Structures are given as structure tokens and as C-alpha cells.
Amino acid sequence: MAEKCNSNCSSCGKSCPSREKQSLIKPLNPMSDVKKVIAVVSGKGGVGKSMTCALLAAAAQATGKVTAVMDADITGPSIPKMYGVKERASGSDNGILPVVTESGIQLMSMNVLLENPDEPVVWRGSLISGTVLQFWTDVIWSGVDIMFIDMPPGTGDVPLTVFQSIPIDGIVIVTTPQDLVGMIVNKAVKMAHMMNIPILGLVENMSYIKCPDCGRRISVFGESGVDALALEHGIPAVVKMPIDPELTKAADLGKIEDKADYFTEFLSQITAQLKG
Ligand code: ADP
């Protein structure tokens, strides 16, 4: 990087990592306005990444922020079902219009574009990344205060392209106690560090169950290691989420917005770290 960098590449002709990173960022649709972007990631699938993303967005919308969700999990899109969204996205000459959930969240997902949402998306990685980037460049996102991106799981080609092409302000990592043991989550942490994106928070999902009779917490997958991991990597916000049949039910019924208060506190902890 140039000495005394003022982050304004137009005033400096030097080639440096900062300039290279900026040049890969894709422009938003000219009619869109998105102030902050938080990506929700996980080391592998099935850990509750989409659930976390849907709950965080519901909490943001409930606190009065204009909120959007970009479902970048193209081959496993589950967000529309959790919000009970059935309609298809529509288009105009200027771009694609997102669907709007019951509480007013703007949403784009592969499942609101497909004729038949049960059809599998059997595509190569480059086509998948291209579609995600079109969700950024072609969709008209109106006056969005905060966007949550439900990232594809893992640390492969598609998440890498998304990280390089969309100006992400911070990430939230979702994990389970077993992931921590298997060090899968370490890969997600290292990827964030390599991409120079701040990790705003860590969610340990399926951390415990609460006994319905006595209320005692039972750690079904063993003792939590999430606090130690957060300490090791200087991650400021940590939340432990139980296996909660009420959440499964709400997600299955398309009523996850009824649980908007689930992540109110965690949301304020992670958004407090966003600059500007
Ligand atoms: P991912 O996006 O990581 O693949 P999902 O968020 O789709 O995972 O979650 C997988 C399944 O587990 C879904 O059916 C979801 O409703 C359920 N689920 C996730 N987290 C919880 C939880 N804390 N309690 C109960 N069910 C959960």
C-alpha cells in the first residue's frame, strides 16, 4: 500500500492490495441504495445459517430499519419458506424487484425466481456466483439501511467471489459445538481474516436444549467452546442458541418473523461495531 494512504485511489496511481480489492467490487443497480451489508456464513451446511440470517433481518426490521435479505445460498434457498413468501419476483425495465415479506423485508432468492421452487439448481460454480452477483447489480433495493446476505456454506469458490465482489461491512459466523471440535469454523474465521472483513459476531447454534420440566440446560453435543474461540480471535459478540422446537415450527409455518425479538440484543451488539 502507498505510504500515507488516504483510501482515495483517485488521488494515487500506485498499485496496491487496497486498489485491487476496490476494483473487483461490482456496482449496485443505479436505482438501489444499500447502506450496510452483513454476510452470514458457516463452515458447512445445516448448522442454522439461514435461520440466523432470517432472525437477524426480522429483528432489524422490527427495530425500524429498512431491511433486506439476499439469499445467496442458490442451491439450498430456504429463506422464502421461513418468511412464508409464495409470490414470484417481478421485473421492470430498470431491474428486478425483490419480493416483500409480511413485515416489509425486501427479499431476493433463487426460489422467488424459479417457476417451480422444488426444482433443484444443478449449476456449475461460475453460474452460481454470476447469479449471486446479479442479485447485487440487477435487483432494485430501495433505501436499505441494512442488508443480510445468507451466504452459501463453506469456503469455496462461490463465497470467495461474493466476498470479493460485494462491499461487505462485516460477517456473522454460525457454528455448532461439533463444528468447533472439528475445526470447520476455523476455516470460516481464517477466510474472513484473509478477506480483511471484520467478524462482528459468533453464533453457536444448537448449543443446548432446555429441559421442558425443570428448565435445566443440557449440552447435547458436549460443552461449548465458543467463548474460547471468540476470545482467541477477538470476536466481540457471542450468542448461544438452543435447539428450540418453537423455532423449527415457526420456520416450517413461514412465521419466523413472529420470533423477531429472538436476536434483538445480539443485533444491537453486532451493528454497534459497524462504522459510519
Ligand atoms: P443452514 O442454512 O445452515 O443449512 P438452516 O438454517 O436451514 O441451516 O437450518 C436447518 C434446519 O434446522 C431447518 O429446518 C431449521 O428450521 C432448523 N433449525 C436451525 N436452527 C434451529 C434451532 N436453534 N432450533 C430448532 N431448529 C433449528
Residues whose N, C-alpha, C, O or C-beta is under 5 A from the ligand:
A	BS01	ADP	K44 G45 G46 V47 G48 K49 S50 M51 S78 M206 M241 P242 I243 D244 P245 L247 T248 A251
